[in-house]
Amino acid sequence: MPGQLPSITPPCFVLHDSGLRFNHDHFAHDVQLGLTANPKTLAPKYFYDALGSQLFEAICLLPEYYLTRSETEIFANHAAEIVAKLPGPVTIAELGSGSSLKTRLLVEAILKRQTQLHYQPIDISSTILEQSAIMLLGHYQNLRITAQAADYTRGLHSILRNKGEKLLILFLGSNIGNYKPDDALRLLRDIRRSVEAGDGLLLGADLKKSAAVLEKAYDDALGVTKSFNLNLLLRINRELGGNFDLTRFAHRATYNKDLGCIETHLISSTAQTVKITALELHVDFFEGETIHTESSYKYDLSQLKDLAEMSGFESAGTWLDQDERFSCNLWVAV
């Protein structure tokens, strides 16, 4: 169960960093494992270094990338209704928080019904956590923030709460889509074990739709999603001494209708060998060989209902944007 918050009054902002060395070692291990696998893979959580996080913020502004706008629209229209589903007072924790722009709408709704709010974002990027904290604290005097720079799968059990508070966990932006179905269920069950009965999980999930709409969202005309994908190779060059030539790799995003997911790849345009000094590794590519970097699973409402029940929650409400492209789902732990 989450720990109890000490009675002392903490500063308005506290950042706990899991440690650069720890993160670097995990990155190196996973890169070696992924690039020596067949087929080659890189984990999507490593998109979000400082540059990758900024590129993702740019993606959210693209006309093709509807997800952020759709979710923001839902909160703009329904934030008060959503938070009213949980009895107060509440504390909120956000997994993979990013810039927390959408979260502001929920923070505002909560602060209209209680005088203080403790917000606990967990994100792999300490830079983004610091930037978003400055922004939020500049707007809300009655907010305090305890942030964790960590993989949120490791931060779940460090969430704090006062006696009598309900916990609302935010898992937004269709981050659940980055997990294969079995892994998604495992993660949601881990979340259920980290909360108490009556606590809430607000889950943002992208809905199934035409391949044309989905593929444009992940392969935009301006090429920002391409840069976001290629930044994985740039990060290997910078942090692990790689010599990837980014001009020799292309970006591809395709919708796999059978699996219900967008699959993104980096494609080697030529036969080549890449050296990664820190790993003492030479990686051979044949022309057309790909590195699988992300699968983004899409859901329908019946799948989401089943997922809630299998992971120990019951649905307290589902809200859609005007075009019914995206869903926000409030689940309550049973």
C-alpha positions as a Markdown table, in Angstrom:
| # | Residue | x | y | z |
|---|---|---|---|---|
| 1 | Met | 0.0 | 0.0 | 0.0 |
| 2 | Pro | 1.2 | 3.6 | -0.5 |
| 3 | Gly | 3.2 | 5.1 | 2.3 |
| 4 | Gln | 1.7 | 7.6 | 4.7 |
| 5 | Leu | 2.8 | 11.2 | 4.4 |
| 6 | Pro | 4.8 | 12.6 | 7.4 |
| 7 | Ser | 3.1 | 15.3 | 9.5 |
| 8 | Ile | 5.9 | 17.8 | 8.8 |
| 9 | Thr | 5.2 | 20.5 | 6.1 |
| 10 | Pro | 7.5 | 19.8 | 3.1 |
| 11 | Pro | 8.7 | 22.4 | 0.5 |
| 12 | Cys | 6.4 | 23.2 | -2.4 |
| 13 | Phe | 8.6 | 21.1 | -4.8 |
| 14 | Val | 10.7 | 18.1 | -4.1 |
| 15 | Leu | 12.4 | 16.0 | -6.9 |
| 16 | His | 13.7 | 12.5 | -6.2 |
| 17 | Asp | 16.0 | 11.3 | -9.0 |
| 18 | Ser | 16.7 | 7.6 | -9.3 |
| 19 | Gly | 20.2 | 8.4 | -10.4 |
| 20 | Leu | 21.9 | 9.1 | -13.7 |
| 21 | Arg | 24.3 | 6.2 | -13.3 |
| 22 | Phe | 21.4 | 3.8 | -12.7 |
| 23 | Asn | 19.5 | 5.0 | -15.7 |
| 24 | His | 22.5 | 5.0 | -17.9 |
| 25 | Asp | 23.3 | 1.3 | -17.0 |
| 26 | His | 19.7 | 0.3 | -17.8 |
| 27 | Phe | 19.8 | 2.1 | -21.1 |
| 28 | Ala | 23.1 | 0.4 | -22.1 |
| 29 | His | 21.9 | -3.0 | -21.1 |
| 30 | Asp | 18.6 | -2.6 | -23.0 |
| 31 | Val | 20.3 | -1.2 | -26.1 |
| 32 | Gln | 22.7 | -4.2 | -26.2 |
| 33 | Leu | 19.9 | -6.7 | -25.7 |
| 34 | Gly | 17.7 | -5.0 | -28.3 |
| 35 | Leu | 20.3 | -4.5 | -31.1 |
| 36 | Thr | 21.6 | -8.1 | -30.8 |
| 37 | Ala | 18.1 | -9.6 | -30.9 |
| 38 | Asn | 16.4 | -10.8 | -34.1 |
| 39 | Pro | 14.4 | -8.8 | -35.1 |
| 40 | Lys | 16.2 | -5.8 | -33.6 |
| 41 | Thr | 14.2 | -3.6 | -31.1 |
| 42 | Leu | 14.7 | -0.5 | -28.9 |
| 43 | Ala | 12.3 | 0.2 | -26.0 |
| 44 | Pro | 10.0 | 3.2 | -26.5 |
| 45 | Lys | 10.6 | 4.4 | -22.9 |
| 46 | Tyr | 14.0 | 5.6 | -24.1 |
| 47 | Phe | 12.5 | 8.1 | -26.5 |
| 48 | Tyr | 12.2 | 10.5 | -23.6 |
| 49 | Asp | 15.6 | 12.1 | -22.9 |
| 50 | Ala | 15.6 | 15.9 | -22.8 |
| 51 | Leu | 15.5 | 16.3 | -26.6 |
| 52 | Gly | 13.0 | 13.5 | -27.1 |
| 53 | Ser | 10.7 | 15.0 | -24.5 |
| 54 | Gln | 10.8 | 18.3 | -26.3 |
| 55 | Leu | 10.2 | 16.7 | -29.6 |
| 56 | Phe | 7.2 | 14.9 | -28.2 |
| 57 | Glu | 5.8 | 18.2 | -27.0 |
| 58 | Ala | 6.1 | 19.4 | -30.6 |
| 59 | Ile | 4.3 | 16.3 | -31.8 |
| 60 | Cys | 1.4 | 17.2 | -29.6 |
| 61 | Leu | 1.0 | 20.4 | -31.6 |
| 62 | Leu | 0.9 | 18.7 | -35.0 |
| 63 | Pro | -2.5 | 18.8 | -36.8 |
| 64 | Glu | -2.2 | 15.1 | -37.6 |
| 65 | Tyr | -1.6 | 14.1 | -33.9 |
| 66 | Tyr | -5.1 | 14.3 | -32.5 |
| 67 | Leu | -4.6 | 12.4 | -29.3 |
| 68 | Thr | -3.5 | 15.3 | -27.1 |
| 69 | Arg | -6.1 | 17.7 | -28.4 |
| 70 | Ser | -8.8 | 15.1 | -28.0 |
| 71 | Glu | -7.9 | 14.3 | -24.4 |
| 72 | Thr | -7.5 | 18.0 | -23.5 |
| 73 | Glu | -11.0 | 18.6 | -25.0 |
| 74 | Ile | -12.4 | 15.9 | -22.7 |
| 75 | Phe | -10.9 | 17.5 | -19.6 |
| 76 | Ala | -11.9 | 21.0 | -20.6 |
| 77 | Asn | -15.5 | 19.8 | -20.8 |
| 78 | His | -15.7 | 17.1 | -18.1 |
| 79 | Ala | -12.9 | 17.7 | -15.5 |
| 80 | Ala | -15.3 | 18.7 | -12.7 |
| 81 | Glu | -17.6 | 15.7 | -13.5 |
| 82 | Ile | -14.6 | 13.3 | -13.5 |
| 83 | Val | -13.1 | 14.4 | -10.1 |
| 84 | Ala | -16.6 | 14.5 | -8.5 |
| 85 | Lys | -16.8 | 10.7 | -9.0 |
| 86 | Leu | -14.2 | 10.2 | -6.2 |
| 87 | Pro | -15.0 | 11.4 | -2.6 |
| 88 | Gly | -12.6 | 14.0 | -1.4 |
| 89 | Pro | -10.0 | 14.9 | -0.3 |
| 90 | Val | -7.8 | 13.4 | -3.0 |
| 91 | Thr | -4.1 | 13.3 | -3.8 |
| 92 | Ile | -3.0 | 12.7 | -7.4 |
| 93 | Ala | -0.1 | 10.8 | -8.9 |
| 94 | Glu | 0.6 | 10.8 | -12.6 |
| 95 | Leu | 2.5 | 8.1 | -14.4 |
| 96 | Gly | 4.6 | 9.3 | -17.4 |
| 97 | Ser | 3.5 | 12.9 | -16.7 |
| 98 | Gly | 5.4 | 14.7 | -19.4 |
| 99 | Ser | 4.7 | 18.5 | -19.4 |
| 100 | Ser | 1.5 | 18.1 | -17.3 |
| 101 | Leu | -0.4 | 20.6 | -19.5 |
| 102 | Lys | -3.6 | 18.5 | -19.6 |
| 103 | Thr | -3.2 | 17.8 | -15.8 |
| 104 | Arg | -3.8 | 21.5 | -15.1 |
| 105 | Leu | -7.5 | 21.1 | -15.9 |
| 106 | Leu | -7.8 | 18.3 | -13.3 |
| 107 | Val | -5.8 | 20.3 | -10.8 |
| 108 | Glu | -8.1 | 23.2 | -11.2 |
| 109 | Ala | -11.2 | 21.1 | -10.7 |
| 110 | Ile | -9.8 | 19.5 | -7.6 |
| 111 | Leu | -8.7 | 22.8 | -6.0 |
| 112 | Lys | -12.2 | 24.1 | -6.5 |
| 113 | Arg | -13.4 | 21.5 | -3.9 |
| 114 | Gln | -10.5 | 21.2 | -1.6 |
| 115 | Thr | -8.0 | 23.8 | -0.3 |
| 116 | Gln | -4.7 | 21.9 | -0.8 |
| 117 | Leu | -3.5 | 19.4 | -3.3 |
| 118 | His | -0.4 | 17.1 | -3.4 |
| 119 | Tyr | 0.6 | 16.2 | -6.9 |
| 120 | Gln | 3.1 | 13.4 | -7.4 |
| 121 | Pro | 4.3 | 13.1 | -11.1 |
| 122 | Ile | 6.6 | 10.2 | -12.1 |
| 123 | Asp | 8.5 | 10.6 | -15.3 |
| 124 | Ile | 11.7 | 9.3 | -16.8 |
| 125 | Ser | 12.9 | 12.9 | -17.6 |
| 126 | Ser | 13.9 | 15.0 | -14.7 |
| 127 | Thr | 14.2 | 18.0 | -17.0 |
| 128 | Ile | 10.5 | 17.8 | -17.9 |
| 129 | Leu | 9.5 | 17.3 | -14.3 |
| 130 | Glu | 11.3 | 20.5 | -13.2 |
| 131 | Gln | 9.9 | 22.5 | -16.1 |
| 132 | Ser | 6.3 | 21.3 | -15.5 |
| 133 | Ala | 6.6 | 21.9 | -11.7 |
| 134 | Ile | 7.7 | 25.5 | -12.3 |
| 135 | Met | 4.7 | 26.0 | -14.6 |
| 136 | Leu | 2.2 | 24.5 | -12.2 |
| 137 | Leu | 3.5 | 26.1 | -9.1 |
| 138 | Gly | 3.4 | 29.5 | -10.8 |
| 139 | His | -0.4 | 29.1 | -11.3 |
| 140 | Tyr | -1.5 | 27.3 | -8.1 |
| 141 | Gln | -0.4 | 28.5 | -4.7 |
| 142 | Asn | -2.2 | 25.7 | -2.9 |
| 143 | Leu | -0.3 | 23.0 | -4.8 |
| 144 | Arg | 2.7 | 21.1 | -3.7 |
| 145 | Ile | 4.6 | 18.7 | -5.9 |
| 146 | Thr | 6.7 | 15.6 | -5.0 |
| 147 | Ala | 8.2 | 14.3 | -8.3 |
| 148 | Gln | 10.1 | 11.2 | -9.1 |
| 149 | Ala | 12.5 | 10.9 | -12.0 |
| 150 | Ala | 12.2 | 7.2 | -12.6 |
| 151 | Asp | 10.5 | 4.5 | -14.7 |
| 152 | Tyr | 7.0 | 4.7 | -13.3 |
| 153 | Thr | 6.8 | 1.0 | -12.9 |
| 154 | Arg | 9.4 | 1.4 | -10.1 |
| 155 | Gly | 7.8 | 4.5 | -8.6 |
| 156 | Leu | 4.3 | 3.2 | -7.9 |
| 157 | His | 5.1 | 2.1 | -4.4 |
| 158 | Ser | 6.6 | 5.4 | -3.3 |
| 159 | Ile | 3.4 | 7.4 | -3.6 |
| 160 | Leu | 2.5 | 9.3 | -0.4 |
| 161 | Arg | -0.9 | 10.1 | 1.0 |
| 162 | Asn | -2.4 | 11.7 | 4.1 |
| 163 | Lys | -4.8 | 9.7 | 6.3 |
| 164 | Gly | -8.3 | 9.9 | 4.9 |
| 165 | Glu | -7.2 | 10.9 | 1.4 |
| 166 | Lys | -8.3 | 9.0 | -1.7 |
| 167 | Leu | -5.6 | 8.5 | -4.3 |
| 168 | Leu | -6.2 | 9.2 | -8.0 |
| 169 | Ile | -3.6 | 7.8 | -10.4 |
| 170 | Leu | -3.4 | 9.5 | -13.8 |
| 171 | Phe | -2.3 | 7.3 | -16.7 |
| 172 | Leu | -3.0 | 9.6 | -19.6 |
| 173 | Gly | -2.0 | 10.2 | -23.2 |
| 174 | Ser | -2.7 | 6.6 | -24.2 |
| 175 | Asn | 0.5 | 5.5 | -22.6 |
| 176 | Ile | -1.2 | 2.2 | -21.9 |
| 177 | Gly | -1.0 | 1.6 | -25.7 |
| 178 | Asn | 2.8 | 1.2 | -25.5 |
| 179 | Tyr | 2.3 | -2.2 | -23.8 |
| 180 | Lys | 1.4 | -5.4 | -25.4 |
| 181 | Pro | -2.0 | -6.7 | -24.1 |
| 182 | Asp | -0.5 | -9.2 | -21.6 |
| 183 | Asp | 2.0 | -6.6 | -20.4 |
| 184 | Ala | -0.8 | -3.9 | -20.1 |
| 185 | Leu | -2.8 | -6.3 | -17.9 |
| 186 | Arg | 0.2 | -7.0 | -15.8 |
| 187 | Leu | 0.9 | -3.3 | -15.3 |
| 188 | Leu | -2.7 | -2.5 | -14.4 |
| 189 | Arg | -2.7 | -5.3 | -11.8 |
| 190 | Asp | 0.5 | -3.8 | -10.4 |
| 191 | Ile | -1.2 | -0.4 | -10.2 |
| 192 | Arg | -4.2 | -2.1 | -8.4 |
| 193 | Arg | -1.9 | -3.7 | -5.8 |
| 194 | Ser | -0.4 | -0.3 | -5.1 |
| 195 | Val | -3.7 | 1.4 | -4.2 |
| 196 | Glu | -6.5 | 0.8 | -1.8 |
| 197 | Ala | -10.1 | -0.1 | -2.5 |
| 198 | Gly | -12.0 | 3.1 | -3.5 |
| 199 | Asp | -9.0 | 4.7 | -5.1 |
| 200 | Gly | -9.2 | 5.8 | -8.7 |
| 201 | Leu | -7.3 | 5.3 | -11.9 |
| 202 | Leu | -8.0 | 7.7 | -14.8 |
| 203 | Leu | -6.9 | 6.0 | -17.9 |
| 204 | Gly | -6.5 | 7.7 | -21.3 |
| 205 | Ala | -6.9 | 5.3 | -24.2 |
| 206 | Asp | -6.9 | 5.9 | -27.9 |
| 207 | Leu | -9.7 | 4.2 | -29.8 |
| 208 | Lys | -9.5 | 2.1 | -32.9 |
| 209 | Lys | -10.1 | 4.0 | -36.2 |
| 210 | Ser | -9.1 | 4.0 | -39.8 |
| 211 | Ala | -5.5 | 3.2 | -40.8 |
| 212 | Ala | -5.3 | 6.5 | -42.7 |
| 213 | Val | -6.0 | 8.6 | -39.6 |
| 214 | Leu | -3.7 | 6.6 | -37.4 |
| 215 | Glu | -0.7 | 6.4 | -39.8 |
| 216 | Lys | -0.7 | 10.2 | -40.3 |
| 217 | Ala | -0.7 | 10.7 | -36.6 |
| 218 | Tyr | 2.6 | 8.7 | -36.3 |
| 219 | Asp | 4.1 | 9.9 | -39.6 |
| 220 | Asp | 3.3 | 13.6 | -40.0 |
| 221 | Ala | 4.0 | 15.7 | -43.1 |
| 222 | Leu | 6.5 | 17.9 | -41.2 |
| 223 | Gly | 8.6 | 15.0 | -40.1 |
| 224 | Val | 8.6 | 15.6 | -36.4 |
| 225 | Thr | 7.6 | 12.0 | -35.6 |
| 226 | Lys | 10.5 | 10.9 | -37.8 |
| 227 | Ser | 12.9 | 13.1 | -35.8 |
| 228 | Phe | 11.4 | 11.7 | -32.5 |
| 229 | Asn | 12.1 | 8.2 | -33.7 |
| 230 | Leu | 15.6 | 8.9 | -35.0 |
| 231 | Asn | 16.5 | 10.6 | -31.8 |
| 232 | Leu | 16.8 | 7.1 | -30.3 |
| 233 | Leu | 19.9 | 6.6 | -32.5 |
| 234 | Leu | 21.2 | 10.0 | -31.7 |
| 235 | Arg | 20.9 | 9.2 | -28.0 |
| 236 | Ile | 22.9 | 6.0 | -28.5 |
| 237 | Asn | 25.6 | 8.1 | -30.3 |
| 238 | Arg | 25.7 | 10.7 | -27.5 |
| 239 | Glu | 25.5 | 8.4 | -24.4 |
| 240 | Leu | 27.1 | 5.2 | -25.6 |
| 241 | Gly | 29.6 | 6.3 | -28.2 |
| 242 | Gly | 27.6 | 5.0 | -31.2 |
| 243 | Asn | 28.3 | 6.1 | -34.8 |
| 244 | Phe | 24.8 | 5.8 | -36.3 |
| 245 | Asp | 24.5 | 7.8 | -39.5 |
| 246 | Leu | 21.0 | 9.1 | -39.2 |
| 247 | Thr | 20.8 | 9.8 | -42.9 |
| 248 | Arg | 21.0 | 6.1 | -43.5 |
| 249 | Phe | 17.8 | 5.3 | -41.6 |
| 250 | Ala | 14.2 | 6.0 | -42.5 |
| 251 | His | 11.0 | 6.2 | -40.4 |
| 252 | Arg | 8.0 | 4.0 | -41.0 |
| 253 | Ala | 4.6 | 3.8 | -39.2 |
| 254 | Thr | 2.0 | 1.3 | -40.2 |
| 255 | Tyr | -1.3 | 0.1 | -38.7 |
| 256 | Asn | -1.5 | -3.6 | -38.0 |
| 257 | Lys | -5.2 | -4.2 | -38.1 |
| 258 | Asp | -5.0 | -7.8 | -36.9 |
| 259 | Leu | -3.1 | -6.7 | -33.7 |
| 260 | Gly | -4.9 | -3.4 | -33.4 |
| 261 | Cys | -1.7 | -1.3 | -33.2 |
| 262 | Ile | 0.5 | 1.2 | -34.9 |
| 263 | Glu | 4.0 | -0.2 | -35.4 |
| 264 | Thr | 6.9 | 2.2 | -35.8 |
| 265 | His | 10.3 | 1.1 | -37.2 |
| 266 | Leu | 13.6 | 2.6 | -38.2 |
| 267 | Ile | 14.7 | 1.1 | -41.5 |
| 268 | Ser | 18.3 | 0.8 | -42.7 |
| 269 | Ser | 18.5 | 2.2 | -46.2 |
| 270 | Thr | 21.8 | 0.3 | -46.9 |
| 271 | Ala | 23.9 | -2.6 | -45.7 |
| 272 | Gln | 26.1 | -1.1 | -42.9 |
| 273 | Thr | 27.9 | -1.8 | -39.6 |
| 274 | Val | 27.4 | 0.5 | -36.6 |
| 275 | Lys | 29.9 | 0.6 | -33.8 |
| 276 | Ile | 28.9 | 1.3 | -30.2 |
| 277 | Thr | 32.0 | 2.0 | -28.3 |
| 278 | Ala | 30.7 | 1.8 | -24.7 |
| 279 | Leu | 29.2 | -1.6 | -25.4 |
| 280 | Glu | 32.2 | -2.9 | -27.4 |
| 281 | Leu | 29.6 | -3.8 | -30.0 |
| 282 | His | 29.4 | -3.9 | -33.8 |
| 283 | Val | 25.9 | -4.1 | -35.1 |
| 284 | Asp | 25.4 | -5.3 | -38.7 |
| 285 | Phe | 22.4 | -4.2 | -40.8 |
| 286 | Phe | 21.3 | -5.5 | -44.1 |
| 287 | Glu | 19.6 | -3.2 | -46.5 |
| 288 | Gly | 15.9 | -2.8 | -45.5 |
| 289 | Glu | 16.5 | -4.3 | -42.0 |
| 290 | Thr | 14.4 | -2.6 | -39.3 |
| 291 | Ile | 14.6 | -1.7 | -35.7 |
| 292 | His | 11.2 | -2.0 | -34.1 |
| 293 | Thr | 10.8 | 1.0 | -31.7 |
| 294 | Glu | 7.2 | 1.1 | -30.7 |
| 295 | Ser | 3.8 | -0.6 | -30.9 |
| 296 | Ser | 0.9 | 1.7 | -30.0 |
| 297 | Tyr | -2.2 | -0.4 | -29.2 |
| 298 | Lys | -5.7 | 1.0 | -29.8 |
| 299 | Tyr | -8.8 | -0.1 | -28.0 |
| 300 | Asp | -12.5 | -0.3 | -28.3 |
| 301 | Leu | -14.8 | 0.3 | -25.4 |
| 302 | Ser | -15.6 | -3.3 | -24.7 |
| 303 | Gln | -11.9 | -4.2 | -24.5 |
| 304 | Leu | -11.4 | -1.4 | -22.0 |
| 305 | Lys | -14.3 | -2.7 | -19.9 |
| 306 | Asp | -12.8 | -6.2 | -19.9 |
| 307 | Leu | -9.4 | -4.8 | -19.0 |
| 308 | Ala | -10.8 | -3.0 | -16.0 |
| 309 | Glu | -12.5 | -6.0 | -14.6 |
| 310 | Met | -9.5 | -8.3 | -15.2 |
| 311 | Ser | -7.2 | -5.9 | -13.3 |
| 312 | Gly | -9.4 | -5.4 | -10.3 |
| 313 | Phe | -11.2 | -2.2 | -11.1 |
| 314 | Glu | -14.8 | -1.3 | -12.0 |
| 315 | Ser | -15.7 | 1.5 | -14.4 |
| 316 | Ala | -17.1 | 4.7 | -12.9 |
| 317 | Gly | -17.4 | 6.5 | -16.2 |
| 318 | Thr | -16.1 | 6.9 | -19.7 |
| 319 | Trp | -15.8 | 10.2 | -21.5 |
| 320 | Leu | -15.2 | 10.8 | -25.3 |
| 321 | Asp | -14.1 | 13.8 | -27.3 |
| 322 | Gln | -16.6 | 15.2 | -29.8 |
| 323 | Asp | -15.3 | 13.1 | -32.7 |
| 324 | Glu | -15.2 | 9.9 | -30.5 |
| 325 | Arg | -11.6 | 9.3 | -31.3 |
| 326 | Phe | -10.2 | 9.1 | -27.7 |
| 327 | Ser | -11.5 | 7.9 | -24.4 |
| 328 | Cys | -10.9 | 8.9 | -20.7 |
| 329 | Asn | -11.9 | 6.1 | -18.4 |
| 330 | Leu | -12.3 | 6.4 | -14.6 |
| 331 | Trp | -11.8 | 3.1 | -12.9 |
| 332 | Val | -12.3 | 2.6 | -9.2 |
| 333 | Ala | -10.4 | -0.1 | -7.3 |
| 334 | Val | -12.6 | -2.9 | -5.9 |
